[in-house]
Amino acid sequence: MSFIDTCMIPGTLGLDELRALVAAAAITCEGGIPERQIQPASIDLTLDAEAYRLPGSVLPLADETVRDLVRSLALERLDLSTATCLGRDQVYWVRLRERLSLPPGMEAYANSKSSTGRIDLATRVLADGSPRYDRIPSGYAGELWLELIPRSFNVVAEAGVSLTQAIFFCERRVLTHATLSARHLQQPLLRDSLGTAVPSKSCLFDGRVVMTADLSLPVVGFMAKRTHQPLVLTRLRSHAPADFFVAVEKPSSGYLFLEKDRFFILATREGVVVPGDLACEMVPFDAAAGEFRAHYAGFFDPGWGIFAGEERGAKAVLEVRAHQDDLILRHGQPICAMAFEQLTRPCTRLYGSCGNSYANQDGPTLSKHFVVTG
């Protein structure tokens, strides 16, 4: 199938189509894009050396470039060709190495990688003339930038690090409630701890698969602590968990107190399954259920929750922050929602088949930057 033919098929691009996208120079990078950046249904984007500290968040207008705003607002220029410490609660813009030259009709959206969300590092992609974060318009040609805000820790960043990923599509095909219900009946997308399909009436709502909080484990999650120590993004499996997080034990009362503006890592009670012809995005949860942020990173590649062909389901790990008020969470309380989208065709390499970091997680799990204990 030619690249142009691929572009005309409605749906989200999978591995083979993403390779074609790179081969056609619709996404480029000096030195080329290595195979390791191409995921089952997304492409990892990487930091370049050019970076700036800004006084706050801002979006370009329809006739503005991101670089226009940099010239007007930047407080300081940074060089990430060497390891550079980025301060907590500061706003930074970093140019990404990758450039786009998308054909008419092709769009993209971006999402933080799971490891990024688990260290409370907020990221959003900016594109010239696009007044929306993480949305890249049809036929876009130009630079990409990343807004980066360390929330809990100072972080040491360096060019080449990947903190976000881009998902490409020609006509996004998010499953409707009716289609989702039929698919769940045929091929369960959510399973309980015993591997049994969760009934549709318990988990499907307004075209979303709703998942609930798991407070049954001895350690139900982790809470970020204030620390002087910076987290080095290039150092994997080397940070001591106790230097950055406090383990949250199962509440004896059954009520977990979430203090306003504190960052928690929790997990879902159920395991989600993403078949090879679908991808999945964690979307904002119903505001009527409480004002909290349940994720920074929310894209699940095809193959999530599938092990050696067995669709057992894998839990989702949540980055949770209560915004306006303290909150109380209970076991089994709805906490996040998942939207499924159709790929152009089934993916030829499923998530977990190449040693992905979180394929086997079964509860609250810290990012790959931390030493594994226990």
DRENDO-1510 file (C-alpha; in Angstrom, 1 decimal, always signed):
<recs>
REC; n; res; u; v; w
REC; 1; MET; +0.0; +0.0; +0.0 .
REC; 2; SER; +1.4; +3.4; -0.9 .
REC; 3; PHE; +1.8; +6.2; +1.6 .
REC; 4; ILE; -0.9; +8.2; -0.1 .
REC; 5; ASP; -3.3; +5.2; +0.1 .
REC; 6; THR; -2.5; +4.9; +3.8 .
REC; 7; CYS; -3.4; +8.5; +4.3 .
REC; 8; MET; -6.8; +8.0; +2.8 .
REC; 9; ILE; -7.9; +5.2; +5.2 .
REC; 10; PRO; -9.9; +6.5; +8.2 .
REC; 11; GLY; -8.4; +5.5; +11.5 .
REC; 12; THR; -5.3; +5.8; +13.7 .
REC; 13; LEU; -2.0; +4.8; +12.1 .
REC; 14; GLY; -0.3; +1.6; +13.4 .
REC; 15; LEU; +3.3; +0.4; +13.2 .
REC; 16; ASP; +3.5; -0.2; +9.5 .
REC; 17; GLU; +1.8; +3.0; +8.5 .
REC; 18; LEU; +4.0; +5.0; +11.0 .
REC; 19; ARG; +7.1; +3.5; +9.3 .
REC; 20; ALA; +5.7; +4.6; +6.0 .
REC; 21; LEU; +5.1; +8.1; +7.4 .
REC; 22; VAL; +8.8; +8.2; +8.4 .
REC; 23; ALA; +9.9; +6.8; +5.0 .
REC; 24; ALA; +7.9; +9.5; +3.2 .
REC; 25; ALA; +9.6; +12.2; +5.2 .
REC; 26; ALA; +6.3; +13.4; +6.7 .
REC; 27; ILE; +8.1; +13.3; +10.0 .
REC; 28; THR; +11.9; +14.0; +10.0 .
REC; 29; CYS; +14.7; +14.4; +12.4 .
REC; 30; GLU; +18.4; +15.3; +11.8 .
REC; 31; GLY; +20.2; +12.0; +11.7 .
REC; 32; GLY; +16.9; +10.1; +11.0 .
REC; 33; ILE; +14.3; +8.5; +13.2 .
REC; 34; PRO; +15.5; +5.2; +14.7 .
REC; 35; GLU; +13.2; +2.2; +14.8 .
REC; 36; ARG; +13.1; +2.4; +18.6 .
REC; 37; GLN; +11.1; +5.6; +18.5 .
REC; 38; ILE; +8.3; +3.9; +16.5 .
REC; 39; GLN; +5.8; +2.3; +18.8 .
REC; 40; PRO; +2.8; +0.0; +17.9 .
REC; 41; ALA; +0.6; +3.1; +17.4 .
REC; 42; SER; +2.7; +6.1; +18.2 .
REC; 43; ILE; +6.0; +7.8; +17.6 .
REC; 44; ASP; +8.2; +9.0; +20.4 .
REC; 45; LEU; +9.3; +12.7; +20.2 .
REC; 46; THR; +12.6; +13.7; +21.6 .
REC; 47; LEU; +14.1; +16.9; +23.1 .
REC; 48; ASP; +16.5; +19.1; +21.2 .
REC; 49; ALA; +19.1; +21.3; +22.8 .
REC; 50; GLU; +17.2; +24.6; +22.4 .
REC; 51; ALA; +15.2; +25.4; +25.5 .
REC; 52; TYR; +13.8; +28.5; +27.2 .
REC; 53; ARG; +12.3; +29.4; +30.6 .
REC; 54; LEU; +9.0; +31.3; +30.4 .
REC; 55; PRO; +7.0; +33.4; +32.9 .
REC; 56; GLY; +3.9; +31.2; +32.3 .
REC; 57; SER; +1.9; +29.1; +29.9 .
REC; 58; VAL; +0.7; +30.6; +26.7 .
REC; 59; LEU; -0.6; +29.4; +23.3 .
REC; 60; PRO; +0.1; +30.8; +19.8 .
REC; 61; LEU; -2.7; +32.5; +17.9 .
REC; 62; ALA; -3.7; +31.3; +14.5 .
REC; 63; ASP; -1.1; +33.6; +12.8 .
REC; 64; GLU; +1.7; +33.2; +15.3 .
REC; 65; THR; +4.6; +30.8; +15.5 .
REC; 66; VAL; +5.9; +29.4; +18.8 .
REC; 67; ARG; +9.2; +31.1; +18.0 .
REC; 68; ASP; +7.4; +34.4; +17.9 .
REC; 69; LEU; +6.3; +33.9; +21.5 .
REC; 70; VAL; +9.7; +32.8; +22.5 .
REC; 71; ARG; +11.2; +36.1; +21.2 .
REC; 72; SER; +8.6; +38.1; +23.1 .
REC; 73; LEU; +8.4; +36.2; +26.4 .
REC; 74; ALA; +11.5; +34.1; +27.1 .
REC; 75; LEU; +13.2; +34.9; +30.4 .
REC; 76; GLU; +16.2; +32.7; +29.8 .
REC; 77; ARG; +17.7; +30.5; +27.2 .
REC; 78; LEU; +19.0; +27.1; +28.2 .
REC; 79; ASP; +21.2; +24.6; +26.4 .
REC; 80; LEU; +20.2; +21.0; +26.8 .
REC; 81; SER; +23.2; +19.7; +24.9 .
REC; 82; THR; +24.5; +19.1; +28.4 .
REC; 83; ALA; +22.5; +17.9; +31.4 .
REC; 84; THR; +20.5; +20.9; +32.8 .
REC; 85; CYS; +18.5; +21.2; +36.0 .
REC; 86; LEU; +14.9; +22.4; +35.5 .
REC; 87; GLY; +13.3; +23.9; +38.6 .
REC; 88; ARG; +10.1; +22.7; +40.2 .
REC; 89; ASP; +7.0; +24.7; +39.1 .
REC; 90; GLN; +8.8; +26.6; +36.4 .
REC; 91; VAL; +7.6; +26.7; +32.8 .
REC; 92; TYR; +10.0; +25.6; +30.1 .
REC; 93; TRP; +9.7; +25.3; +26.3 .
REC; 94; VAL; +12.0; +22.9; +24.5 .
REC; 95; ARG; +12.2; +22.5; +20.8 .
REC; 96; LEU; +11.6; +19.0; +19.7 .
REC; 97; ARG; +14.1; +17.3; +17.3 .
REC; 98; GLU; +11.3; +16.1; +15.0 .
REC; 99; ARG; +9.6; +18.2; +12.3 .
REC; 100; LEU; +6.4; +17.5; +10.5 .
REC; 101; SER; +5.3; +17.8; +6.9 .
REC; 102; LEU; +1.9; +16.1; +7.0 .
REC; 103; PRO; -0.2; +15.6; +3.8 .
REC; 104; PRO; -3.6; +17.2; +3.6 .
REC; 105; GLY; -6.1; +15.4; +5.7 .
REC; 106; MET; -3.6; +13.9; +8.2 .
REC; 107; GLU; -3.6; +15.2; +11.8 .
REC; 108; ALA; -1.9; +14.2; +15.0 .
REC; 109; TYR; -2.4; +14.5; +18.8 .
REC; 110; ALA; +0.2; +14.1; +21.5 .
REC; 111; ASN; +0.3; +12.5; +24.9 .
REC; 112; SER; +2.8; +12.3; +27.7 .
REC; 113; LYS; +4.7; +9.0; +28.0 .
REC; 114; SER; +3.8; +6.9; +31.0 .
REC; 115; SER; +7.2; +7.5; +32.7 .
REC; 116; THR; +6.7; +11.2; +32.3 .
REC; 117; GLY; +3.4; +11.3; +34.1 .
REC; 118; ARG; +4.6; +9.1; +37.0 .
REC; 119; ILE; +7.2; +11.6; +38.0 .
REC; 120; ASP; +4.6; +14.4; +37.9 .
REC; 121; LEU; +6.3; +16.1; +35.0 .
REC; 122; ALA; +3.5; +17.9; +33.0 .
REC; 123; THR; +4.2; +18.1; +29.2 .
REC; 124; ARG; +2.2; +19.6; +26.3 .
REC; 125; VAL; +3.1; +19.9; +22.7 .
REC; 126; LEU; +2.8; +23.2; +20.9 .
REC; 127; ALA; +2.6; +23.8; +17.1 .
REC; 128; ASP; +2.8; +27.0; +15.1 .
REC; 129; GLY; -0.6; +28.7; +14.6 .
REC; 130; SER; -2.4; +26.1; +16.7 .
REC; 131; PRO; -4.2; +27.6; +19.8 .
REC; 132; ARG; -4.7; +24.1; +21.3 .
REC; 133; TYR; -2.2; +22.0; +23.3 .
REC; 134; ASP; -1.3; +18.6; +22.1 .
REC; 135; ARG; -3.3; +19.0; +18.8 .
REC; 136; ILE; -1.4; +19.2; +15.5 .
REC; 137; PRO; -3.7; +20.4; +12.6 .
REC; 138; SER; -4.3; +18.7; +9.3 .
REC; 139; GLY; -1.4; +19.1; +6.8 .
REC; 140; TYR; +0.8; +20.8; +9.4 .
REC; 141; ALA; +4.4; +21.6; +8.3 .
REC; 142; GLY; +6.9; +23.0; +10.7 .
REC; 143; GLU; +8.6; +22.7; +14.1 .
REC; 144; LEU; +7.2; +21.2; +17.3 .
REC; 145; TRP; +7.8; +22.4; +20.8 .
REC; 146; LEU; +7.2; +20.9; +24.2 .
REC; 147; GLU; +6.0; +22.8; +27.2 .
REC; 148; LEU; +7.5; +21.2; +30.3 .
REC; 149; ILE; +6.6; +21.9; +33.9 .
REC; 150; PRO; +8.2; +19.9; +36.7 .
REC; 151; ARG; +5.5; +19.7; +39.4 .
REC; 152; SER; +6.9; +17.7; +42.3 .
REC; 153; PHE; +10.6; +17.5; +41.7 .
REC; 154; ASN; +13.5; +19.3; +40.1 .
REC; 155; VAL; +14.5; +17.3; +37.0 .
REC; 156; VAL; +17.7; +17.1; +35.1 .
REC; 157; ALA; +16.9; +17.1; +31.3 .
REC; 158; GLU; +19.1; +16.5; +28.3 .
REC; 159; ALA; +18.7; +16.5; +24.5 .
REC; 160; GLY; +17.6; +13.2; +23.2 .
REC; 161; VAL; +15.3; +12.3; +26.1 .
REC; 162; SER; +11.7; +11.3; +25.0 .
REC; 163; LEU; +8.9; +12.6; +27.2 .
REC; 164; THR; +5.9; +12.6; +24.8 .
REC; 165; GLN; +4.5; +10.7; +21.9 .
REC; 166; ALA; +2.5; +11.6; +18.8 .
REC; 167; ILE; -0.5; +9.6; +17.4 .
REC; 168; PHE; -1.4; +10.2; +13.7 .
REC; 169; PHE; -4.7; +9.8; +11.9 .
REC; 170; CYS; -6.6; +10.8; +8.8 .
REC; 171; GLU; -10.0; +10.6; +10.3 .
REC; 172; ARG; -10.1; +9.6; +13.9 .
REC; 173; ARG; -12.5; +6.8; +14.6 .
REC; 174; VAL; -13.4; +6.8; +18.3 .
REC; 175; LEU; -15.8; +4.0; +19.0 .
REC; 176; THR; -19.4; +5.1; +19.7 .
REC; 177; HIS; -21.2; +3.7; +22.7 .
REC; 178; ALA; -23.1; +1.2; +20.5 .
REC; 179; THR; -20.0; +0.0; +18.8 .
REC; 180; LEU; -18.1; -0.2; +22.1 .
REC; 181; SER; -20.9; -2.2; +23.7 .
REC; 182; ALA; -21.0; -4.7; +20.8 .
REC; 183; ARG; -17.2; -5.0; +20.9 .
REC; 184; HIS; -17.1; -5.6; +24.7 .
REC; 185; LEU; -19.7; -8.3; +24.4 .
REC; 186; GLN; -17.8; -10.0; +21.6 .
REC; 187; GLN; -14.3; -9.4; +23.0 .
REC; 188; PRO; -14.2; -8.1; +26.6 .
REC; 189; LEU; -12.2; -4.9; +27.0 .
REC; 190; LEU; -12.3; -4.9; +30.8 .
REC; 191; ARG; -11.6; -7.8; +33.2 .
REC; 192; ASP; -11.7; -8.1; +37.0 .
REC; 193; SER; -8.9; -9.4; +39.1 .
REC; 194; LEU; -9.9; -13.0; +38.3 .
REC; 195; GLY; -9.8; -12.4; +34.6 .
REC; 196; THR; -13.6; -12.4; +34.2 .
REC; 197; ALA; -15.2; -9.9; +31.9 .
REC; 198; VAL; -16.8; -7.0; +33.7 .
REC; 199; PRO; -20.5; -6.7; +32.7 .
REC; 200; SER; -21.3; -3.8; +30.3 .
REC; 201; LYS; -23.8; -2.2; +32.7 .
REC; 202; SER; -21.0; -1.9; +35.3 .
REC; 203; CYS; -18.3; -0.3; +33.1 .
REC; 204; LEU; -19.7; +1.3; +30.0 .
REC; 205; PHE; -20.9; +4.9; +30.2 .
REC; 206; ASP; -21.4; +7.5; +27.3 .
REC; 207; GLY; -19.0; +5.6; +25.0 .
REC; 208; ARG; -16.3; +5.2; +27.6 .
REC; 209; VAL; -15.0; +2.3; +29.6 .
REC; 210; VAL; -15.0; +3.4; +33.2 .
REC; 211; MET; -12.4; +1.9; +35.7 .
REC; 212; THR; -12.4; +2.1; +39.5 .
REC; 213; ALA; -9.8; +2.6; +42.2 .
REC; 214; ASP; -8.1; -0.3; +43.8 .
REC; 215; LEU; -7.5; +0.2; +47.6 .
REC; 216; SER; -7.3; -3.5; +48.4 .
REC; 217; LEU; -3.5; -4.0; +48.3 .
REC; 218; PRO; -1.2; -3.6; +51.3 .
REC; 219; VAL; +0.4; -0.6; +49.5 .
REC; 220; VAL; -2.3; +1.2; +47.5 .
REC; 221; GLY; -0.1; +3.8; +46.0 .
REC; 222; PHE; +2.6; +6.4; +46.4 .
REC; 223; MET; +2.6; +10.1; +47.4 .
REC; 224; ALA; +5.3; +12.5; +46.1 .
REC; 225; LYS; +7.4; +14.1; +48.9 .
REC; 226; ARG; +9.3; +17.4; +48.9 .
REC; 227; THR; +12.9; +16.8; +48.3 .
REC; 228; HIS; +16.1; +18.7; +47.4 .
REC; 229; GLN; +17.3; +15.9; +45.2 .
REC; 230; PRO; +16.8; +16.3; +41.4 .
REC; 231; LEU; +15.5; +13.4; +39.3 .
REC; 232; VAL; +17.8; +12.7; +36.4 .
REC; 233; LEU; +15.8; +11.8; +33.3 .
REC; 234; THR; +18.6; +9.8; +31.7 .
REC; 235; ARG; +19.2; +7.6; +34.8 .
REC; 236; LEU; +17.0; +4.6; +34.7 .
REC; 237; ARG; +16.5; +2.1; +37.6 .
REC; 238; SER; +18.9; +4.2; +39.7 .
REC; 239; HIS; +16.9; +6.5; +42.0 .
REC; 240; ALA; +15.9; +5.4; +45.5 .
REC; 241; PRO; +12.1; +5.4; +45.8 .
REC; 242; ALA; +12.2; +6.7; +49.4 .
REC; 243; ASP; +14.0; +9.8; +48.3 .
REC; 244; PHE; +11.0; +10.9; +46.2 .
REC; 245; PHE; +7.9; +9.1; +47.3 .
REC; 246; VAL; +6.1; +7.9; +50.5 .
REC; 247; ALA; +4.3; +4.5; +50.2 .
REC; 248; VAL; +0.6; +4.9; +50.9 .
REC; 249; GLU; -0.7; +1.9; +52.9 .
REC; 250; LYS; -4.1; +0.4; +52.6 .
REC; 251; PRO; -6.4; +2.7; +54.7 .
REC; 252; SER; -7.8; +0.7; +57.7 .
REC; 253; SER; -10.9; +2.9; +57.6 .
REC; 254; GLY; -11.5; +2.2; +53.9 .
REC; 255; TYR; -11.2; +5.9; +53.2 .
REC; 256; LEU; -8.1; +7.3; +51.4 .
REC; 257; PHE; -7.6; +11.0; +52.1 .
REC; 258; LEU; -6.2; +12.8; +49.0 .
REC; 259; GLU; -4.8; +16.1; +50.2 .
REC; 260; LYS; -5.4; +19.1; +47.8 .
REC; 261; ASP; -2.5; +19.7; +45.4 .
REC; 262; ARG; -0.5; +16.6; +46.5 .
REC; 263; PHE; +0.5; +14.1; +43.8 .
REC; 264; PHE; -0.4; +10.4; +44.1 .
REC; 265; ILE; +0.2; +7.3; +42.1 .
REC; 266; LEU; -2.6; +4.8; +42.3 .
REC; 267; ALA; -3.9; +1.9; +40.3 .
REC; 268; THR; -7.2; +0.6; +38.9 .
REC; 269; ARG; -9.0; -2.4; +40.3 .
REC; 270; GLU; -9.7; -3.8; +36.8 .
REC; 271; GLY; -7.4; -4.7; +33.9 .
REC; 272; VAL; -8.0; -3.2; +30.5 .
REC; 273; VAL; -7.4; -5.1; +27.2 .
REC; 274; VAL; -6.5; -3.3; +24.0 .
REC; 275; PRO; -6.9; -5.6; +21.0 .
REC; 276; GLY; -4.5; -5.4; +18.1 .
REC; 277; ASP; -6.9; -3.4; +15.9 .
REC; 278; LEU; -7.6; -0.7; +18.5 .
REC; 279; ALA; -5.8; +1.9; +20.6 .
REC; 280; CYS; -7.0; +3.4; +23.8 .
REC; 281; GLU; -6.7; +6.8; +25.4 .
REC; 282; MET; -7.5; +7.7; +29.0 .
REC; 283; VAL; -9.8; +10.8; +28.8 .
REC; 284; PRO; -10.9; +13.4; +31.4 .
REC; 285; PHE; -13.3; +11.8; +33.9 .
REC; 286; ASP; -16.8; +13.1; +34.5 .
REC; 287; ALA; -16.4; +16.4; +36.4 .
REC; 288; ALA; -19.6; +15.6; +38.4 .
REC; 289; ALA; -17.7; +12.8; +40.2 .
REC; 290; GLY; -15.2; +15.2; +41.8 .
REC; 291; GLU; -12.6; +17.8; +40.7 .
REC; 292; PHE; -9.4; +15.9; +40.3 .
REC; 293; ARG; -6.9; +15.1; +37.6 .
REC; 294; ALA; -6.6; +11.3; +37.1 .
REC; 295; HIS; -3.8; +11.2; +34.6 .
REC; 296; TYR; -1.1; +13.0; +32.8 .
REC; 297; ALA; -0.2; +10.1; +30.5 .
REC; 298; GLY; -3.0; +8.2; +29.0 .
REC; 299; PHE; -2.3; +6.4; +25.7 .
REC; 300; PHE; -2.4; +2.6; +25.6 .
REC; 301; ASP; -0.9; +0.9; +22.5 .
REC; 302; PRO; -2.5; -2.1; +20.9 .
REC; 303; GLY; -1.6; -5.2; +22.8 .
REC; 304; TRP; -1.9; -3.7; +26.2 .
REC; 305; GLY; -3.2; -6.4; +28.6 .
REC; 306; ILE; -2.5; -9.3; +26.2 .
REC; 307; PHE; +0.1; -11.9; +27.3 .
REC; 308; ALA; +1.3; -14.6; +24.8 .
REC; 309; GLY; -2.1; -14.3; +23.0 .
REC; 310; GLU; -4.1; -14.4; +26.2 .
REC; 311; GLU; -6.3; -11.4; +26.9 .
REC; 312; ARG; -6.0; -11.2; +30.7 .
REC; 313; GLY; -6.0; -7.4; +31.0 .
REC; 314; ALA; -3.5; -5.2; +32.7 .
REC; 315; LYS; -4.2; -2.5; +35.3 .
REC; 316; ALA; -3.8; +1.2; +34.5 .
REC; 317; VAL; -1.6; +3.3; +36.8 .
REC; 318; LEU; -3.0; +6.7; +37.5 .
REC; 319; GLU; -1.4; +10.0; +38.3 .
REC; 320; VAL; -3.9; +11.7; +40.6 .
REC; 321; ARG; -4.0; +15.2; +41.9 .
REC; 322; ALA; -7.0; +16.9; +43.7 .
REC; 323; HIS; -7.3; +20.5; +42.6 .
REC; 324; GLN; -9.9; +22.5; +44.4 .
REC; 325; ASP; -10.5; +20.6; +47.6 .
REC; 326; ASP; -9.3; +17.7; +49.6 .
REC; 327; LEU; -11.0; +14.4; +48.5 .
REC; 328; ILE; -11.8; +11.1; +50.0 .
REC; 329; LEU; -11.4; +8.0; +47.8 .
REC; 330; ARG; -12.9; +4.6; +48.4 .
REC; 331; HIS; -12.2; +1.1; +47.0 .
REC; 332; GLY; -14.3; +0.6; +43.8 .
REC; 333; GLN; -15.0; +4.3; +43.3 .
REC; 334; PRO; -15.0; +5.3; +39.6 .
REC; 335; ILE; -11.7; +7.1; +38.9 .
REC; 336; CYS; -10.9; +7.2; +35.2 .
REC; 337; ALA; -12.4; +6.6; +31.7 .
REC; 338; MET; -11.0; +5.1; +28.6 .
REC; 339; ALA; -11.9; +5.9; +25.0 .
REC; 340; PHE; -11.1; +3.3; +22.3 .
REC; 341; GLU; -10.2; +4.2; +18.7 .
REC; 342; GLN; -10.0; +2.1; +15.5 .
REC; 343; LEU; -6.6; +1.6; +13.8 .
REC; 344; THR; -6.4; +1.7; +10.0 .
REC; 345; ARG; -5.6; -2.0; +10.2 .
REC; 346; PRO; -4.5; -4.5; +12.9 .
REC; 347; CYS; -1.0; -3.8; +14.3 .
REC; 348; THR; +1.8; -6.1; +13.4 .
REC; 349; ARG; +3.7; -5.7; +16.7 .
REC; 350; LEU; +1.8; -5.6; +19.9 .
REC; 351; TYR; +2.7; -3.8; +23.1 .
REC; 352; GLY; +4.7; -5.9; +25.4 .
REC; 353; SER; +6.4; -8.0; +22.7 .
REC; 354; CYS; +9.6; -5.9; +22.9 .
REC; 355; GLY; +10.2; -5.6; +26.6 .
REC; 356; ASN; +8.1; -2.5; +27.3 .
REC; 357; SER; +8.6; -1.2; +30.9 .
REC; 358; TYR; +5.1; -1.5; +32.2 .
REC; 359; ALA; +3.6; -4.5; +30.3 .
REC; 360; ASN; +3.4; -6.6; +33.5 .
REC; 361; GLN; +2.4; -4.0; +36.1 .
REC; 362; ASP; -0.2; -5.3; +38.5 .
REC; 363; GLY; -0.7; -2.4; +40.8 .
REC; 364; PRO; +0.7; +1.0; +41.6 .
REC; 365; THR; +4.1; +1.1; +39.9 .
REC; 366; LEU; +6.8; +3.9; +40.0 .
REC; 367; SER; +8.4; +5.0; +36.8 .
REC; 368; LYS; +11.4; +3.3; +35.2 .
REC; 369; HIS; +13.7; +5.9; +36.8 .
REC; 370; PHE; +13.5; +4.1; +40.2 .
REC; 371; VAL; +15.2; +1.0; +41.6 .
REC; 372; VAL; +12.8; -1.9; +41.8 .
REC; 373; THR; +12.3; -3.0; +45.4 .
REC; 374; GLY; +10.6; -6.0; +46.9 .
</recs>
